[in-house]
Amino acid sequence: MAAVIAVTIPRVAQGGGTGVIATSVDGDRVHAAAAIAAAVVEVGGGGVARRVVPDAITEARAAVAAGAVPVEQLAHVRGVREAIDEGWRAYLRVSVEFAASRLAAARQDAEALVALPGGAELYADAALRLGAVLLHQGRAEEGRAVIALALAMDPARPVTLAEFAPDVVEAVDAVRAAPAAAQQHVRVASVPAGARVEVDGVDRGASPVELELARGQHVIAARAAGYVPRALGAAVDASTSSLRVELERDEDDARLAAGVAPAMDREGQQLLVDAAARFADLDEVVLAAVVDRRGEPALRVQRCVGVPARCSAVVEVGYGEPAGLAAAARSAWATARSGALGEGPSVFGDHPSPVAAHRCGACRSPLLWGGVVVGIAIGAIAIIAESSASHGPPQVVVDGTLFGHH
């Protein structure tokens, strides 16, 4: 009788690749992202990169739309599952008071997960076991009401002697055979209006919606694009005429939808990179920005790992023509991937001017690509390599200090 029902676990960000977030002053961020993605494949990743995602933001938004949840929410699911199992084991050891307390708390915690994939089944399992314990305590009416809600949430859930004692199976059969409860007309609304409403796991349409609900316990869930799904328990009786579910805006979804903003502050960059890593299943994110440096383009690159993201110092490599972007990406990534991680994201905080129309023809020189490598220290480090008659020999900028080549 100690068998545990399997509950579907939502898709979760678990780490497994390198993603790219790129921007460009000339609006061609796609080429910048592709160049960095190719460099990561060619030069090698800084971690265990099973895949390379050229557009981490788009990948993350698609995952959110598909119902992905961050790892911390998966930990909540597992915690509820463990609490249910602990409470049921206590019941089997005849620690009935502790079992009732543990299962009631688990059911309450599971309420917040009802709107997730598999959440209704998890809640139903906690309710079913709690109902069995309440019956054992002699709280028959309360126990039957909780079991009825469990069966409404997960009607296909088998309740057999392989898992439950005969008295529990009989009680469940009795609840299933009982006459339908009196109906109550209830208006279910949401904030914002138009959210999809589920009652006991069944879609009932867009809010506001007028429903006939059986008097007793119910779980109302609401979902709307751009908002965090929410569920709440409700007791419907003869005095109930309306119910309302208020949703909170999904800040992660909003950040991903906004993408990289001009002159983005460090807090905004941190939140964006963290959201992309969590929802796109990434263990590292490469940030890239094409900026203008004295009329010539330069590529700024930073490697960030984990959530919250800790990043290398910024590496900047100048190049003269669009054809030089790929080599600049290889050079910048080769340096960034070996840098120490310590600061937060900062690549997108620059204030670049538009890229000049002309390009330096001499910037094709191997001097630009041939080993401009600087050991990365904590703090901002920029590498700017230039070679032309007008600009002179290559230069390196470290923490804002210019070191000329003599």
N, C-alpha and C positions, 0 to 999 in steps of 0.2 A: 504493500500500500504506500510505498515511498516513492513511487514513480513521479517524475516531474514532466509537465507538459512542455513541449518545445514552443518557443515564441519567436516569431520572425524578428530579427534584429535589423534596424534601419541601416541603410547604406551610410558609411561614415568615412570621414577623412582619416587616413591612417598612414600617410607618408609613403612615397614610392616614386619620386620623380623630380625633375627639374623643370620649373616653369619660368616663363619670361614675361615681364611687364615692361613695355617700351613706349617711348614717346619721342616726338621729333618736332623741332621748330618749323620744319617745312611741311608738316602734316603727313609725312610718309613713315609712320611708325611701323608699318607692316614690314618694310625692308629692313629696318633696324632690328626688329624682333627676329626676322628670319636669319639675319647675319649672326646674331648672338646664339640662336638655337643651333645653327650649323657649327659655330665655334665650340659650343659645349660638346657636340657629338664628336667633332674632330680632335679637339684638344683633350677632352675628357672632363667628367663632372667632378665637383668638389666632394661629393658624397656618393651614396649608392643610388644612382639615377637609373631606374628601370625604364624611364621614358622621358622624352623632352617635349614640353608643351609650349609652342611658340606664343600662345596668347592665354596666359594663366587666368586673366579676368573673365574672358568669355567661357573658359572651361569651368570656372567656379560658378558663374551664373547659371550655366546649364545644369550643374550638379544641384544647386539650390532648387531650381525649378523641378528637378526630378525627385526631390524629397531627401537629399543628402542632409546629414546632421553632423555637427562637429564632434570630435572625440569625447569632449567633456559631457555631451548629452548621452553618448553611448555608455559612459561610466554611470550615469544616472539610471539608465535602463538596467544595466547589470546589477546596480545596487538594489533596485526594487525587486529584481528576480531573486537575488540572494536573500532579501528580507522575507519574501514569500516562502521560500524553501526553509528558512530558519523557523518561521512561525509554524509551518506544517510539521516539521520535525518535532518541535516542542509539543504540539498536539498529540502526535503519535506516542510521545513519552508521557502523556497525560499531564503535562504542564499547561493546563487549559487556560488559566488566567494570562500567563505570558503569551501563549499562542494567540489569544484574542487581541491582546494589545499590539503584538507585532504585526498581525495580519491587517488590523484596522489602520495602522500607520502605513503599511505597504500599499493598501488600497488608496489611501489619501495621496501618497506620493505618486502612484500610478496615474492619478487623475490628470496630472500635468503632461503625461505622455500619450494620452488617448488620441490626440490629433496626429501623432507620428505613425508611420507604417508599423503594424504589429502592436501598437499601443492599446487598442481596444481589447485585443485578446489577452494582453498582459493584465489589464484592469479586471477583465472578466475572471481570470484565474484567481486573482487575489480575492475578489468578491465571493466566488464560489467556495473557496476554502474558509473564508471568514464566516459565511453563512453556515457551513457545517459545524464550525466551532460554536457559533451562537446557539444552534439547535442543541448541542451537547450541554450548553449552560442552562437550558430551559427557556431561552429567550426565543420562543417559537415564532411569534409574529414577525419580529425583527429579522430572524434568520431566514424565513421564507421570502421576505421582501428583498433581502440582499441576494439570495439565490435567484429570484426572478429577474433582477437586474443583470446578474451574470449571464443568464441564459439569453436575455435580450441582446446583450453585447456580443455574445459569441454563440449563436444558436446551434452551430454545427459541432460544438465541443462535445466529445464523448464523455459520458460519466458512467463508468463501469466498475464492476467488482474487482477488476485488476488493479484499480487505483484507489478506490474508496470502500469504506465499510458498508455493509448492507443497509444500515439505517440512513446513511447519506444518500445512497442510490435511491432508496425508497422516497426520501424527502424530495429529491430532485424530480422524480417521476410524478409525485403528488403536485408539485408546483406546476409542472408542464400540463397536468390534467385539470388544473383548477379553472373555474370559469373566468372569463376575461374581466378585468377590473372595470369599474365605471370610468367613462371617458370624460375628459375635461377639455373645453375649448381654450387653447393657449396661443397667444401671439408671440412668436419668437423673433426678436430683432437683434441687430448687431451694430457695432460701431467699428468700422464704417458700414453703412448700408450696402447690401449687395453681396455680402460674404456668403459662401456656401455653408449651409447648416446641416449638421448630422445630429440625429437623436438616437442614442444607444447604438452608434455605429452605422446607422442607415441614413443615406443622403435624403434630405427632405426639401431641397431646393435653395434658392437664393433668398436671403432675408430682405425685408421682413416677410415672414410666412405664417399663415394661420393653420394651426394643427389641432387635431383631436388626439390627446395623449392620455394614456391610462393613468389613473391616479396611483401614485407611488413614486419610487425613486427612478431618476433618469440621469443620463450624462449628455449634456449639450456641448457640441464642438463646433467651432467656426473657423473657416479658412478664407483668406483673401490675399491676392497678389500684393507683395510689398509689406505684408504684416506677418507677425509671428502667430502661428496657429495656437488656439487656446481651447481648453475644455473645462467645464465646470459641472459639478454635481448639483442636482436640483430635486427637491421634493415637491411633487405636484399634488395638490389637494383641492377641495371644493372652492377654496378662496383664491386659487392661482389663476390669474388672467393673462399675465405676460411674463416673459423672461428675456433678459438681454445679456449678450456677451460683448464685452469691450476688448478689442484687439490693440496690441501695441505695434508700432512700426518696426519693421525688421531692419535694424541699422546696418547689418552686414550686407543685406541685399541692396540697400540704398547706396552704400559705399561702392559696391561693385558696379552698380548701374552708373554712378557718376564717373568712375574711372579716375585717371590721373588729371588733377586740376592744375592750371598754371600756377607757378610759384607756390606749390603745395607745402604747408608747414609740416614739421616732423611728426607731430601727432597724427595728422591725416595720413601721411605716408605709412606710419606704423600700423594704423588700423586697416588700411587698404591691403598691405602686404600680408598681414596676419589673416584677414578674411580670405584672400586668394589661396594661401597655403592650406588653410583648414578645409575649405570646400572643394578644392581641385586635387586633393590627395597628393600634396607635394611635401617633400622634405627639404627642398631649397628653392628659392626664387631668385632669379637674376634680374636686376633692375638696369635698364639701359635708357639713355637719353641722348639724342643728337642735339647739340647746342652750337651756338655761334661763338667763335673766338677770333676776334679781330678780322672779321670777314671771311673766315675759313671754318668749315665744319669740324667739330670734335665729338668724340663718342665718350660719354661718361658711363661707367659700369660699376656695379656693386653687387656682391653676392651676399644673400641673407639666408639664414638657416633657422628652422624651428619656429615655435609660437610661444611667447612673443619673439619676433624675429630679431636675431643678433647678426650684425652684418660686418663685412670687411670695410676697410676704408675705401673711399671712392677712387677709382682709377680713371684717368682721362687721357685719351689718345687722339691727337689731331690728325686729319687726313685732308687731302686737297681736292679729290674728285669723288663722285659717287662710286666709281669702280674701286676706290680704296677702302670702302666700308668693311668689306669682308675681312681684309687683312687687319684693319684696326680692331675689329671685334675679336679676332684670334689673339692679338697682342694684349688687349685689355683683359680678356677672360683668363688668359694664361697667368696674368699677374694677380687678378682678383681671387681666383680659385685657391691660391696658396696663402692668402692673407689671413691674419688673425681676426677672429670675430669678437667684436666688443661693443660697437655702437649700434644705434638703430638706423633705419633707412633714411637716406638724405639726398639721393641722386636727383629727385625731382624738385628740390627746393631752390634751384638756380633761377635766375631771371634772364634768360637768353634773349638776344635780339634775333630777328630773322636772318637766315643764312644768306650770305651775299651771293649774287648771281654768278660771279666769276669763280673759277677754281684754279688752284695752283698746279700747273702742268708738271713742275719738277717734283711735286709731292708723290709721284709714282716711284721715286728713288728708293732703292732698298734701304737707305738710311732711315726711312720712315718706319719700315717693318722689321728691320733686322736686329731685334733684341733690345728694345728700350724697356728694360726691366729694372724696377726699383723695389727693394725690400719694403714691405708695407709695415708701418708702425701704427700704433693706436692714434687715431685722429684722421683728419681729411688729408689725403695724398692725391695729387693730380699729376699725371704724366702727360705732357704736351710735346709731341714730336713734330717739328716743322723743318722743311728744307726747301728754300727757294732763294732766288737772288734778292728778293725784296725783304724777306724776313730773316735771313742769315741762317746759321747752322742750328741743329736741333737744340732745344731747351727743355729743361725739366723743372717743374714747379712742385715743391714739397711743402705742405702746410703754408702755402702762400708766399714762400721764399723762392726767388728765381735763381737757378744755378745755370749760368751760361757755359757753353762749350768753347774752350780756348785752345 
